[in-house]
Amino acid sequence: MSRGTKLDLFIGTEIDAGWSEIVERRSEVAEEIKVPSKHFLVFRKEKRRGKVVTLVGEFFLNEDDGNETLKTLKKKLACGGTYKDGWMEFQGEAQEKLKTNLQELGFRFKN
């Protein structure tokens, strides 16, 4: 290739007019709000970017009540976390501590 020559690259795909459509994702958060004793929670573990994340849910709470519960649990466990789509996500393996703290708050678990 000599100096001053432009490269003409062809990717090989055609981009239609609909390529920039924004598809709205809606999560299926339950409309029904339950008291803590009516919940049957489940634990899941996932790896995200090489780190373990403990998921617990599904909660049937208001957004405000869920965030308040999350805030108290994060203080007791001294870890980070978030509340998304009715599930609480905690950094690290915190299943045993979470179970005892949630049972103190009145939540129940599936076997």
N, CA, C and O atoms as CSV, one atom per row, in Angstrom:
chain,resi,resn,atom,element,x,y,z
A,1,MET,N,N,0.841,-1.158,0.000
A,1,MET,CA,C,0.000,0.000,0.000
A,1,MET,C,C,0.894,1.231,0.000
A,1,MET,O,O,1.822,1.351,0.800
A,2,SER,N,N,0.602,2.101,-0.878
A,2,SER,CA,C,1.420,3.301,-0.991
A,2,SER,C,C,0.855,4.417,-0.130
A,2,SER,O,O,-0.281,4.363,0.341
A,3,ARG,N,N,1.686,5.421,0.056
A,3,ARG,CA,C,1.272,6.561,0.867
A,3,ARG,C,C,0.178,7.355,0.167
A,3,ARG,O,O,0.175,7.497,-1.055
A,4,GLY,N,N,-0.754,7.873,0.974
A,4,GLY,CA,C,-1.788,8.734,0.437
A,4,GLY,C,C,-2.966,8.002,-0.167
A,4,GLY,O,O,-3.876,8.646,-0.688
A,5,THR,N,N,-2.985,6.681,-0.119
A,5,THR,CA,C,-4.100,5.928,-0.668
A,5,THR,C,C,-5.096,5.636,0.450
A,5,THR,O,O,-4.719,5.185,1.531
A,6,LYS,N,N,-6.370,5.898,0.175
A,6,LYS,CA,C,-7.399,5.629,1.172
A,6,LYS,C,C,-7.850,4.189,1.073
A,6,LYS,O,O,-7.941,3.623,-0.017
A,7,LEU,N,N,-8.122,3.622,2.188
A,7,LEU,CA,C,-8.656,2.269,2.209
A,7,LEU,C,C,-10.161,2.327,2.031
A,7,LEU,O,O,-10.830,3.171,2.627
A,8,ASP,N,N,-10.690,1.436,1.218
A,8,ASP,CA,C,-12.128,1.349,1.024
A,8,ASP,C,C,-12.570,0.023,1.618
A,8,ASP,O,O,-12.428,-1.032,1.000
A,9,LEU,N,N,-13.113,0.095,2.840
A,9,LEU,CA,C,-13.534,-1.118,3.515
A,9,LEU,C,C,-15.033,-1.298,3.362
A,9,LEU,O,O,-15.798,-0.347,3.521
A,10,PHE,N,N,-15.444,-2.497,3.057
A,10,PHE,CA,C,-16.849,-2.840,2.959
A,10,PHE,C,C,-17.128,-3.887,4.008
A,10,PHE,O,O,-16.526,-4.960,3.983
A,11,ILE,N,N,-18.020,-3.604,4.925
A,11,ILE,CA,C,-18.289,-4.506,6.040
A,11,ILE,C,C,-19.071,-5.722,5.586
A,11,ILE,O,O,-18.848,-6.822,6.092
A,12,GLY,N,N,-19.961,-5.552,4.666
A,12,GLY,CA,C,-20.704,-6.688,4.152
A,12,GLY,C,C,-22.083,-6.834,4.739
A,12,GLY,O,O,-22.699,-7.886,4.568
A,13,THR,N,N,-22.598,-5.844,5.417
A,13,THR,CA,C,-23.952,-5.907,5.933
A,13,THR,C,C,-24.686,-4.633,5.566
A,13,THR,O,O,-24.084,-3.574,5.390
A,14,GLU,N,N,-25.945,-4.755,5.458
A,14,GLU,CA,C,-26.762,-3.585,5.153
A,14,GLU,C,C,-27.519,-3.190,6.413
A,14,GLU,O,O,-28.070,-4.034,7.120
A,15,ILE,N,N,-27.532,-1.912,6.672
A,15,ILE,CA,C,-28.245,-1.415,7.832
A,15,ILE,C,C,-29.548,-0.821,7.335
A,15,ILE,O,O,-29.558,0.166,6.600
A,16,ASP,N,N,-30.651,-1.439,7.748
A,16,ASP,CA,C,-31.966,-0.970,7.329
A,16,ASP,C,C,-32.340,0.308,8.079
A,16,ASP,O,O,-31.617,0.773,8.960
A,17,ALA,N,N,-33.463,0.845,7.708
A,17,ALA,CA,C,-33.940,2.066,8.353
A,17,ALA,C,C,-34.354,1.805,9.798
A,17,ALA,O,O,-34.363,2.737,10.602
A,18,GLY,N,N,-34.697,0.570,10.152
A,18,GLY,CA,C,-35.166,0.257,11.497
A,18,GLY,C,C,-34.073,-0.116,12.472
A,18,GLY,O,O,-34.382,-0.576,13.571
A,19,TRP,N,N,-32.826,0.058,12.129
A,19,TRP,CA,C,-31.738,-0.370,13.002
A,19,TRP,C,C,-31.658,0.448,14.279
A,19,TRP,O,O,-31.125,-0.029,15.282
A,20,SER,N,N,-32.180,1.678,14.262
A,20,SER,CA,C,-32.054,2.518,15.440
A,20,SER,C,C,-33.328,2.565,16.272
A,20,SER,O,O,-33.484,3.455,17.108
A,21,GLU,N,N,-34.238,1.626,16.059
A,21,GLU,CA,C,-35.451,1.598,16.854
A,21,GLU,C,C,-35.127,1.278,18.304
A,21,GLU,O,O,-34.308,0.407,18.599
A,22,ILE,N,N,-35.772,1.987,19.185
A,22,ILE,CA,C,-35.577,1.744,20.614
A,22,ILE,C,C,-36.720,0.854,21.081
A,22,ILE,O,O,-37.891,1.227,21.009
A,23,VAL,N,N,-36.357,-0.320,21.558
A,23,VAL,CA,C,-37.352,-1.257,22.051
A,23,VAL,C,C,-37.455,-1.067,23.554
A,23,VAL,O,O,-36.455,-1.161,24.266
A,24,GLU,N,N,-38.642,-0.803,24.030
A,24,GLU,CA,C,-38.848,-0.544,25.445
A,24,GLU,C,C,-38.964,-1.856,26.200
A,24,GLU,O,O,-39.836,-2.678,25.916
A,25,ARG,N,N,-38.077,-2.042,27.163
A,25,ARG,CA,C,-38.106,-3.250,27.984
A,25,ARG,C,C,-38.894,-2.961,29.244
A,25,ARG,O,O,-38.653,-1.965,29.927
A,26,ARG,N,N,-39.818,-3.821,29.541
A,26,ARG,CA,C,-40.577,-3.690,30.779
A,26,ARG,C,C,-40.375,-4.938,31.609
A,26,ARG,O,O,-40.517,-6.063,31.130
A,27,SER,N,N,-40.047,-4.715,32.840
A,27,SER,CA,C,-39.889,-5.851,33.730
A,27,SER,C,C,-41.253,-6.217,34.292
A,27,SER,O,O,-42.157,-5.386,34.381
A,28,GLU,N,N,-41.372,-7.459,34.660
A,28,GLU,CA,C,-42.635,-7.942,35.193
A,28,GLU,C,C,-42.615,-7.874,36.712
A,28,GLU,O,O,-42.421,-8.884,37.388
A,29,VAL,N,N,-42.814,-6.689,37.234
A,29,VAL,CA,C,-42.880,-6.502,38.677
A,29,VAL,C,C,-44.325,-6.701,39.090
A,29,VAL,O,O,-45.243,-6.154,38.479
A,30,ALA,N,N,-44.509,-7.472,40.112
A,30,ALA,CA,C,-45.861,-7.808,40.547
A,30,ALA,C,C,-46.590,-6.567,41.041
A,30,ALA,O,O,-46.011,-5.705,41.703
A,31,GLU,N,N,-47.853,-6.500,40.709
A,31,GLU,CA,C,-48.685,-5.385,41.137
A,31,GLU,C,C,-49.157,-5.581,42.578
A,31,GLU,O,O,-49.450,-4.614,43.281
A,32,GLU,N,N,-49.228,-6.835,43.006
A,32,GLU,CA,C,-49.769,-7.154,44.323
A,32,GLU,C,C,-48.711,-6.935,45.398
A,32,GLU,O,O,-47.579,-7.398,45.261
A,33,ILE,N,N,-49.073,-6.240,46.454
A,33,ILE,CA,C,-48.160,-5.993,47.566
A,33,ILE,C,C,-48.567,-6.907,48.709
A,33,ILE,O,O,-49.733,-6.952,49.100
A,34,LYS,N,N,-47.579,-7.645,49.247
A,34,LYS,CA,C,-47.845,-8.609,50.305
A,34,LYS,C,C,-47.116,-8.218,51.574
A,34,LYS,O,O,-46.116,-7.501,51.532
A,35,VAL,N,N,-47.618,-8.694,52.703
A,35,VAL,CA,C,-46.927,-8.505,53.970
A,35,VAL,C,C,-45.746,-9.482,54.015
A,35,VAL,O,O,-45.750,-10.484,53.300
A,36,PRO,N,N,-44.738,-9.202,54.847
A,36,PRO,CA,C,-43.549,-10.070,54.867
A,36,PRO,C,C,-43.829,-11.542,55.155
A,36,PRO,O,O,-43.121,-12.406,54.638
A,37,SER,N,N,-44.828,-11.849,55.956
A,37,SER,CA,C,-45.089,-13.253,56.290
A,37,SER,C,C,-45.666,-14.040,55.114
A,37,SER,O,O,-45.684,-15.270,55.159
A,38,LYS,N,N,-46.133,-13.370,54.071
A,38,LYS,CA,C,-46.696,-14.038,52.892
A,38,LYS,C,C,-45.656,-14.275,51.792
A,38,LYS,O,O,-45.969,-14.880,50.767
A,39,HIS,N,N,-44.440,-13.808,51.996
A,39,HIS,CA,C,-43.377,-13.983,51.009
A,39,HIS,C,C,-42.752,-15.372,51.143
A,39,HIS,O,O,-42.614,-15.897,52.248
A,40,PHE,N,N,-42.382,-15.950,50.020
A,40,PHE,CA,C,-41.582,-17.176,49.997
A,40,PHE,C,C,-40.357,-16.874,49.153
A,40,PHE,O,O,-40.410,-16.936,47.924
A,41,LEU,N,N,-39.256,-16.546,49.812
A,41,LEU,CA,C,-38.068,-16.067,49.132
A,41,LEU,C,C,-37.148,-17.212,48.715
A,41,LEU,O,O,-37.155,-18.290,49.310
A,42,VAL,N,N,-36.361,-16.947,47.680
A,42,VAL,CA,C,-35.421,-17.918,47.129
A,42,VAL,C,C,-34.065,-17.234,46.971
A,42,VAL,O,O,-33.992,-16.049,46.646
A,43,PHE,N,N,-32.994,-17.989,47.203
A,43,PHE,CA,C,-31.638,-17.475,46.994
A,43,PHE,C,C,-31.093,-17.970,45.668
A,43,PHE,O,O,-31.363,-19.097,45.251
A,44,ARG,N,N,-30.314,-17.105,45.002
A,44,ARG,CA,C,-29.575,-17.482,43.800
A,44,ARG,C,C,-28.197,-16.845,43.880
A,44,ARG,O,O,-28.033,-15.769,44.455
A,45,LYS,N,N,-27.213,-17.510,43.303
A,45,LYS,CA,C,-25.861,-16.950,43.225
A,45,LYS,C,C,-25.502,-16.792,41.760
A,45,LYS,O,O,-25.768,-17.675,40.945
A,46,GLU,N,N,-24.897,-15.664,41.434
A,46,GLU,CA,C,-24.427,-15.407,40.076
A,46,GLU,C,C,-23.020,-14.848,40.152
A,46,GLU,O,O,-22.607,-14.289,41.168
A,47,LYS,N,N,-22.298,-15.008,39.067
A,47,LYS,CA,C,-20.980,-14.401,38.965
A,47,LYS,C,C,-21.071,-13.266,37.972
A,47,LYS,O,O,-21.527,-13.444,36.842
A,48,ARG,N,N,-20.634,-12.108,38.400
A,48,ARG,CA,C,-20.623,-10.935,37.534
A,48,ARG,C,C,-19.240,-10.323,37.587
A,48,ARG,O,O,-18.766,-9.892,38.638
A,49,ARG,N,N,-18.610,-10.297,36.437
A,49,ARG,CA,C,-17.244,-9.786,36.316
A,49,ARG,C,C,-16.294,-10.488,37.282
A,49,ARG,O,O,-15.406,-9.862,37.860
A,50,GLY,N,N,-16.487,-11.778,37.447
A,50,GLY,CA,C,-15.612,-12.581,38.285
A,50,GLY,C,C,-15.922,-12.528,39.766
A,50,GLY,O,O,-15.239,-13.183,40.553
A,51,LYS,N,N,-16.924,-11.775,40.169
A,51,LYS,CA,C,-17.283,-11.661,41.581
A,51,LYS,C,C,-18.635,-12.328,41.828
A,51,LYS,O,O,-19.474,-12.397,40.930
A,52,VAL,N,N,-18.834,-12.811,43.034
A,52,VAL,CA,C,-20.079,-13.485,43.390
A,52,VAL,C,C,-21.112,-12.457,43.834
A,52,VAL,O,O,-20.801,-11.537,44.590
A,53,VAL,N,N,-22.336,-12.622,43.360
A,53,VAL,CA,C,-23.460,-11.776,43.748
A,53,VAL,C,C,-24.552,-12.688,44.276
A,53,VAL,O,O,-24.899,-13.675,43.627
A,54,THR,N,N,-25.099,-12.376,45.445
A,54,THR,CA,C,-26.190,-13.144,46.031
A,54,THR,C,C,-27.498,-12.429,45.744
A,54,THR,O,O,-27.662,-11.255,46.074
A,55,LEU,N,N,-28.430,-13.148,45.124
A,55,LEU,CA,C,-29.753,-12.609,44.815
A,55,LEU,C,C,-30.769,-13.248,45.736
A,55,LEU,O,O,-30.717,-14.452,45.990
A,56,VAL,N,N,-31.686,-12.451,46.234
A,56,VAL,CA,C,-32.765,-12.969,47.063
A,56,VAL,C,C,-34.065,-12.306,46.600
A,56,VAL,O,O,-34.106,-11.103,46.345
A,57,GLY,N,N,-35.113,-13.105,46.497
A,57,GLY,CA,C,-36.392,-12.550,46.030
A,57,GLY,C,C,-37.352,-13.679,45.756
A,57,GLY,O,O,-37.013,-14.830,46.029
A,58,GLU,N,N,-38.436,-13.436,45.274
A,58,GLU,CA,C,-38.931,-12.200,44.716
A,58,GLU,C,C,-39.782,-11.517,45.761
A,58,GLU,O,O,-40.639,-12.136,46.391
A,59,PHE,N,N,-39.530,-10.220,45.937
A,59,PHE,CA,C,-40.243,-9.427,46.923
A,59,PHE,C,C,-41.463,-8.790,46.280
A,59,PHE,O,O,-41.413,-8.351,45.131
A,60,PHE,N,N,-42.555,-8.742,47.024
A,60,PHE,CA,C,-43.778,-8.073,46.584
A,60,PHE,C,C,-44.000,-6.874,47.492
A,60,PHE,O,O,-44.926,-6.853,48.302
A,61,LEU,N,N,-43.136,-5.875,47.344
A,61,LEU,CA,C,-43.158,-4.680,48.181
A,61,LEU,C,C,-43.229,-3.432,47.309
A,61,LEU,O,O,-42.946,-3.479,46.112
A,62,ASN,N,N,-43.611,-2.316,47.927
A,62,ASN,CA,C,-43.490,-1.019,47.247
A,62,ASN,C,C,-42.019,-0.759,46.965
A,62,ASN,O,O,-41.145,-1.366,47.584
A,63,GLU,N,N,-41.751,0.128,46.046
A,63,GLU,CA,C,-40.363,0.508,45.770
A,63,GLU,C,C,-39.726,1.122,47.014
A,63,GLU,O,O,-38.569,0.841,47.323
A,64,ASP,N,N,-40.480,1.960,47.727
A,64,ASP,CA,C,-39.945,2.607,48.928
A,64,ASP,C,C,-39.680,1.599,50.043
A,64,ASP,O,O,-38.635,1.647,50.692
A,65,ASP,N,N,-40.633,0.679,50.268
A,65,ASP,CA,C,-40.461,-0.340,51.306
A,65,ASP,C,C,-39.292,-1.266,50.976
A,65,ASP,O,O,-38.530,-1.652,51.862
A,66,GLY,N,N,-39.155,-1.618,49.710
A,66,GLY,CA,C,-38.048,-2.468,49.283
A,66,GLY,C,C,-36.707,-1.796,49.495
A,66,GLY,O,O,-35.750,-2.432,49.936
A,67,ASN,N,N,-36.636,-0.513,49.182
A,67,ASN,CA,C,-35.380,0.219,49.378
A,67,ASN,C,C,-35.062,0.407,50.857
A,67,ASN,O,O,-33.894,0.381,51.243
A,68,GLU,N,N,-36.080,0.597,51.688
A,68,GLU,CA,C,-35.852,0.712,53.134
A,68,GLU,C,C,-35.340,-0.607,53.718
A,68,GLU,O,O,-34.410,-0.619,54.525
A,69,THR,N,N,-35.959,-1.721,53.298
A,69,THR,CA,C,-35.506,-3.040,53.751
A,69,THR,C,C,-34.072,-3.291,53.298
A,69,THR,O,O,-33.250,-3.796,54.063
A,70,LEU,N,N,-33.782,-2.938,52.065
A,70,LEU,CA,C,-32.430,-3.100,51.529
A,70,LEU,C,C,-31.431,-2.271,52.321
A,70,LEU,O,O,-30.333,-2.736,52.627
A,71,LYS,N,N,-31.807,-1.066,52.646
A,71,LYS,CA,C,-30.907,-0.179,53.385
A,71,LYS,C,C,-30.548,-0.762,54.752
A,71,LYS,O,O,-29.386,-0.734,55.156
A,72,THR,N,N,-31.546,-1.288,55.461
A,72,THR,CA,C,-31.267,-1.873,56.774
A,72,THR,C,C,-30.408,-3.130,56.647
A,72,THR,O,O,-29.517,-3.362,57.465
A,73,LEU,N,N,-30.676,-3.942,55.620
A,73,LEU,CA,C,-29.878,-5.158,55.436
A,73,LEU,C,C,-28.439,-4.831,55.062
A,73,LEU,O,O,-27.515,-5.492,55.537
A,74,LYS,N,N,-28.233,-3.831,54.229
A,74,LYS,CA,C,-26.873,-3.453,53.844
A,74,LYS,C,C,-26.083,-2.959,55.044
A,74,LYS,O,O,-24.883,-3.213,55.147
A,75,LYS,N,N,-26.753,-2.251,55.956
A,75,LYS,CA,C,-26.070,-1.777,57.164
A,75,LYS,C,C,-25.691,-2.945,58.065
A,75,LYS,O,O,-24.595,-2.969,58.626
A,76,LYS,N,N,-26.603,-3.922,58.207
A,76,LYS,CA,C,-26.325,-5.070,59.068
A,76,LYS,C,C,-25.234,-5.973,58.483
A,76,LYS,O,O,-24.427,-6.534,59.224
A,77,LEU,N,N,-25.210,-6.110,57.164
A,77,LEU,CA,C,-24.257,-7.010,56.522
A,77,LEU,C,C,-22.950,-6.330,56.138
A,77,LEU,O,O,-21.964,-7.006,55.843
A,78,ALA,N,N,-22.932,-5.011,56.139
A,78,ALA,CA,C,-21.757,-4.234,55.739
A,78,ALA,C,C,-21.308,-4.596,54.335
A,78,ALA,O,O,-20.135,-4.885,54.096
A,79,CYS,N,N,-22.262,-4.576,53.406
A,79,CYS,CA,C,-21.924,-4.842,52.004
A,79,CYS,C,C,-22.803,-3.964,51.122
A,79,CYS,O,O,-23.751,-3.343,51.601
A,80,GLY,N,N,-22.490,-3.917,49.851
A,80,GLY,CA,C,-23.264,-3.143,48.900
A,80,GLY,C,C,-24.380,-3.974,48.314
A,80,GLY,O,O,-24.371,-5.202,48.397
A,81,GLY,N,N,-25.341,-3.291,47.721
A,81,GLY,CA,C,-26.438,-4.009,47.113
A,81,GLY,C,C,-27.396,-3.073,46.406
A,81,GLY,O,O,-27.272,-1.850,46.486
A,82,THR,N,N,-28.358,-3.671,45.709
A,82,THR,CA,C,-29.360,-2.901,44.994
A,82,THR,C,C,-30.683,-3.652,44.964
A,82,THR,O,O,-30.733,-4.854,45.221
A,83,TYR,N,N,-31.754,-2.929,44.648
A,83,TYR,CA,C,-33.091,-3.503,44.575
A,83,TYR,C,C,-33.601,-3.271,43.162
A,83,TYR,O,O,-33.885,-2.137,42.778
A,84,LYS,N,N,-33.720,-4.362,42.375
A,84,LYS,CA,C,-34.155,-4.268,40.985
A,84,LYS,C,C,-35.239,-5.293,40.713
A,84,LYS,O,O,-35.082,-6.471,41.033
A,85,ASP,N,N,-36.325,-4.853,40.129
A,85,ASP,CA,C,-37.389,-5.738,39.640
A,85,ASP,C,C,-37.867,-6.748,40.673
A,85,ASP,O,O,-38.169,-7.890,40.328
A,86,GLY,N,N,-37.939,-6.341,41.934
A,86,GLY,CA,C,-38.428,-7.231,42.977
A,86,GLY,C,C,-37.370,-8.155,43.554
A,86,GLY,O,O,-37.690,-8.984,44.406
A,87,TRP,N,N,-36.127,-8.043,43.123
A,87,TRP,CA,C,-35.026,-8.865,43.627
A,87,TRP,C,C,-34.003,-7.959,44.287
A,87,TRP,O,O,-33.730,-6.859,43.806
A,88,MET,N,N,-33.443,-8.425,45.388
A,88,MET,CA,C,-32.360,-7.709,46.046
A,88,MET,C,C,-31.050,-8.402,45.691
A,88,MET,O,O,-30.935,-9.625,45.769
A,89,GLU,N,N,-30.071,-7.599,45.302
A,89,GLU,CA,C,-28.755,-8.116,44.927
A,89,GLU,C,C,-27.744,-7.624,45.951
A,89,GLU,O,O,-27.684,-6.434,46.258
A,90,PHE,N,N,-26.955,-8.548,46.474
A,90,PHE,CA,C,-25.938,-8.204,47.464
A,90,PHE,C,C,-24.580,-8.656,46.961
A,90,PHE,O,O,-24.453,-9.709,46.337
A,91,GLN,N,N,-23.572,-7.851,47.239
A,91,GLN,CA,C,-22.218,-8.180,46.825
A,91,GLN,C,C,-21.654,-9.249,47.756
A,91,GLN,O,O,-21.734,-9.135,48.979
A,92,GLY,N,N,-21.081,-10.290,47.153
A,92,GLY,CA,C,-20.457,-11.348,47.926
A,92,GLY,C,C,-21.418,-12.464,48.294
A,92,GLY,O,O,-22.598,-12.437,47.944
A,93,GLU,N,N,-20.885,-13.446,49.007
A,93,GLU,CA,C,-21.689,-14.576,49.471
A,93,GLU,C,C,-22.223,-14.245,50.857
A,93,GLU,O,O,-21.484,-14.279,51.841
A,94,ALA,N,N,-23.495,-13.929,50.926
A,94,ALA,CA,C,-24.087,-13.499,52.193
A,94,ALA,C,C,-25.357,-14.264,52.511
A,94,ALA,O,O,-26.234,-13.744,53.201
A,95,GLN,N,N,-25.471,-15.486,52.020
A,95,GLN,CA,C,-26.725,-16.224,52.131
A,95,GLN,C,C,-27.120,-16.508,53.579
A,95,GLN,O,O,-28.269,-16.274,53.954
A,96,GLU,N,N,-26.211,-16.999,54.385
A,96,GLU,CA,C,-26.548,-17.369,55.766
A,96,GLU,C,C,-26.914,-16.149,56.604
A,96,GLU,O,O,-27.891,-16.176,57.353
A,97,LYS,N,N,-26.128,-15.078,56.478
A,97,LYS,CA,C,-26.426,-13.860,57.239
A,97,LYS,C,C,-27.740,-13.240,56.776
A,97,LYS,O,O,-28.526,-12.749,57.586
A,98,LEU,N,N,-27.969,-13.267,55.474
A,98,LEU,CA,C,-29.214,-12.717,54.929
A,98,LEU,C,C,-30.424,-13.475,55.437
A,98,LEU,O,O,-31.444,-12.881,55.789
A,99,LYS,N,N,-30.301,-14.787,55.470
A,99,LYS,CA,C,-31.431,-15.619,55.888
A,99,LYS,C,C,-31.827,-15.290,57.325
A,99,LYS,O,O,-33.014,-15.136,57.616
A,100,THR,N,N,-30.864,-15.182,58.214
A,100,THR,CA,C,-31.186,-14.891,59.613
A,100,THR,C,C,-31.772,-13.480,59.763
A,100,THR,O,O,-32.730,-13.282,60.511
A,101,ASN,N,N,-31.200,-12.509,59.054
A,101,ASN,CA,C,-31.706,-11.139,59.159
A,101,ASN,C,C,-33.093,-10.992,58.557
A,101,ASN,O,O,-33.923,-10.263,59.102
A,102,LEU,N,N,-33.364,-11.662,57.453
A,102,LEU,CA,C,-34.690,-11.580,56.838
A,102,LEU,C,C,-35.747,-12.315,57.667
A,102,LEU,O,O,-36.905,-11.899,57.707
A,103,GLN,N,N,-35.351,-13.407,58.328
A,103,GLN,CA,C,-36.288,-14.102,59.199
A,103,GLN,C,C,-36.646,-13.243,60.403
A,103,GLN,O,O,-37.777,-13.308,60.885
A,104,GLU,N,N,-35.706,-12.436,60.902
A,104,GLU,CA,C,-36.000,-11.505,61.990
A,104,GLU,C,C,-37.019,-10.448,61.556
A,104,GLU,O,O,-37.800,-9.955,62.370
A,105,LEU,N,N,-37.002,-10.100,60.244
A,105,LEU,CA,C,-37.942,-9.109,59.715
A,105,LEU,C,C,-39.297,-9.730,59.363
A,105,LEU,O,O,-40.231,-9.016,58.999
A,106,GLY,N,N,-39.403,-11.061,59.470
A,106,GLY,CA,C,-40.681,-11.716,59.257
A,106,GLY,C,C,-40.854,-12.400,57.916
A,106,GLY,O,O,-41.950,-12.870,57.613
A,107,PHE,N,N,-39.815,-12.473,57.103
A,107,PHE,CA,C,-39.900,-13.119,55.794
A,107,PHE,C,C,-39.707,-14.627,55.921
A,107,PHE,O,O,-39.042,-15.095,56.845
A,108,ARG,N,N,-40.287,-15.385,54.996
A,108,ARG,CA,C,-40.153,-16.839,54.990
A,108,ARG,C,C,-39.436,-17.267,53.713
A,108,ARG,O,O,-39.334,-16.504,52.751
A,109,PHE,N,N,-38.936,-18.516,53.726
A,109,PHE,CA,C,-38.156,-19.022,52.601
A,109,PHE,C,C,-38.716,-20.352,52.114
A,109,PHE,O,O,-39.304,-21.118,52.877
A,110,LYS,N,N,-38.517,-20.604,50.819
A,110,LYS,CA,C,-38.862,-21.915,50.260
A,110,LYS,C,C,-37.770,-22.885,50.642
A,110,LYS,O,O,-36.616,-22.492,50.811
A,111,ASN,N,N,-38.121,-24.142,50.779
A,111,ASN,CA,C,-37.121,-25.163,51.136
A,111,ASN,C,C,-36.273,-25.525,49.957
A,111,ASN,O,O,-35.382,-26.366,50.073
